[in-house]
Amino acid sequence: MKLKVLGSSSKGNCYLLQSVGETLVIEAGLKFQDVQKGLNFNMSSVTGLLVSHAHKDHSKYAEVFTKHGIDVYMSEQTRDKIELKGHRVHTLSAGEEQKIGNFTVLPFLTEHDCDGSMGFVVNHPDLGNLLFATDTYYLRYKFQNLNHIMIEANYALDILQKNIDSGALAELVAKRTVKSHFELENLKEWLVSNGLSTVRNIVLIHLSDGNSDAKRFKKEVEELTFKTVFIADPGLEIFLNP
Amino acid sequence: MAEIVQKPVDMQEWVFQKIEGMQKDKQVEIPQNYSYANALKSAFLKLAETETKDHKPVLTECSKVSIYNALLDMVIQGLNPAKTQCYFIAYGKQLKLVRSYFGTLAIAKRLGIEANVNLIYEGDVFEYGYDLESNGKIKVFKHETNLKNMDNSKIIGAYAILRGGNTDCVEIMNISQIKASWNMGAARGSSEAHKTFTDQMVKKTVLNRALKYYVNSSSDENIAFDAMARTTDNEQFSTVEENYSEVSGEIEANGSTQEVIVNLGEKNIQKAESKTPEPEQKKSVESTEPMPGF
């Protein structure tokens, strides 16, 4: 299974999980043309789209997918918030598995300032179990049997504080960040509490533009976990095997 | 005065001596198990990095008297800024102490008060009235709730019950009273915290109100009350630090508490072909073999 990152920030999120003849798209925050390019215009391979929550950088172009005949999946609240209708729109319930082609998706609730925010465990014979969690300031759950983790590492508290002090960041914005996004130390704690014996790859996603430091985040998580750690820069392509 | 302001270390010593003197003369009572020396030290560290709206250090901008009063308020209430029990905020030339939710709880605990706050949701069975047979105070006779009623948009009120510390009282507020109280705050009740954590913000408001009545109607047996009353109305101000420490508390309580054993797709796996995907990638990285885990 190939993971291709098209976008992973508040400017727009989109990830492709590509296997032979089938692709699962996660998030619809990038223009459809960009997704088409990322897919080498091989649209017929797309088996579905997962949307984590209603914020625009994740959901803005979901409607275009439905118009192109692609089945889209999201929580009921997300669907209602972005007012998406049509027979291509399917709702997910936390804890209930959903088959999408050969993919099986287990949705769970995440902690964000947007009702109905979800994360997913994605399974495919060609992938194993992949955890996807973005825009969540912590996780209530820990997961056994994961092979790969794609998780938000949005900011580091010290960088955030520095930016407030220097005036680069409005305190009001920072207050929201703290209660809606994953902080590095909190993430590290979660990784430890989750246990990583079956995990091989960790992909850090949704790094804040100003409040993060990709090199440092990668290094700190590597030193903590001894796993292969990637930063989800647009254009990143890696293979995730079962 | 100017000389002292320019040298915060001198001021620290001055405040320290002043409080020590007051304590000896029995002018103030410092709470037990509270090291005011430690609290003052961390307060000065905080003050050194606290800025006014215009990003000027408060130690040079705010009046010496207001700094002294803010520190005194802190010490008398037995608050510790390192535990985010209080904050210093500059309003023009005036430095004020703002007590956080944790500070309020800490004080209640110290006064031996057991505080309990419950939310009332639409659909709850809630009966209350005056206890005319004994003391005429408000009493909650019955409160039955249901998980299904739990909805932040359907909070119709909340009540706090204080017990211990010579008190036994109930404070009830309906949602419009609570919102009116929020309207007095800088964010006018529309901050992200109010919108997202309505339940917690409601609890905070009711608890503060309940303690305020307790404090304001008490005798002067505890001098901490004066200082407490001065800082009670500041609950609306939250800071990044306060939010972060609230988040930390939430993580400690709820983080990784539920275990999910993932066994997906094992029932109906269609044997995957082991061909590699289309060779269009340019900068692919092959993932490595597993390394020893924890």
Interface residues (C-beta under 8 A of the other chain):
Chain A: M1 K2 K4 Q18 S19 V20 N40 N42 E97 K99 N102 T104 L106 F108 D113 V121 N123 H124 P125 D126 N129 Y137 Y138 L139 R140 Y141 K142 F143 Q144 N145 L146 L157 L160 Q161 I164 D165 G167 E171 L172 A174 K175 R176 V178 K179 S180 E183 N186 E189 W190 V192 S193 N194 G195 L196 S197 T198 V199 R200 N201 F226 K227 T228 F230 G235 L236 E237 I238 F239 L240 N241
Chain B: E49 E51 H55 S191 E192 A193 K195 T196 F197 S238 T239 V240 N243 Y244 E246 V247 S248 E250 I251 N254 G255 S256 T257 Q258 E259 V260 I261 V262 N263 L264 G265 N268 I269 Q270 K271 A272 E273 S274 K275 T276 P277 E278 E280 Q281 K282 K283 S284 V285 E286 S287 T288 E289 P290 M291 P292 G293 F294
